[in-house]
Amino acid sequence: MLSAAPAAAGLAPEWQRLRYGLGGLLAVVCLGAFGWFGWQGRAPAALTMAPIAGLSRVEIKLH
């Protein structure tokens, strides 16, 4: 007669459920934050350049 299979090693089912649930929640929060920042865009940064003589200044807005 065959003996019963040994118990599976690892976390208890309650802890596995908690780990999967919180892991999924963390993934959703991270993807949501990434989407939010992508949707909002970025304010242009001003880059000011002046020649050595100081005759005129140029301002370029970079996105």
N, C-alpha and C positions, 0 to 999 in steps of 0.2 A: 504494500500500500504506500502511496506517495504521501510525504509529509506536507503540511501546509507551507505555502510560500512565506519566506521571511517578510517581516514588516518593511515597508519602504522607508528608506532613510530620508531625512529632511525635516522640514518644518511641519508642525501640526496643521491640519486643514484650516483651522481658524486663522492662523498666522499667514498661510498662503493666500487666503482670500483677502486679508488686510493688505498684504504686500502687493498683490495684483491691483487691488482697488486704488491704493495710494499711488502706485506707479503709473496707473492710467490717468489719475487725476493730475499728477505732476506733468505728464506728457501733454495733456490738454492745456494746462496753464502755460507751459513753455511755448507751445505752438500758438496759443492765443496771444501771448505777449509778442512773439515774432510777427504775427499778422498785424497786430495793432501798430507796432513801430513801423512796419512796412507801409501800412495804410496812411499813417500820419506824415511820412516822408521826413525830410530833414530840412531845417532852415538853411538858406544859403549862407556860406561863410564869406565874409569880405576879405579879400586879399588886396592890399594896397602896395603898389610899387612906385617908387620915385627914382628918377635918374640921379646920377651923382651931382649934376649941375643944379638940380632942384627946379628946373624950368616948369615942369608940369607933373601932375600926379595921375596915375591910372588906378582905377578901382575895378576889380573883376570879382563877380559873384560866382562862387563855385558851389555846385550842388553835390 
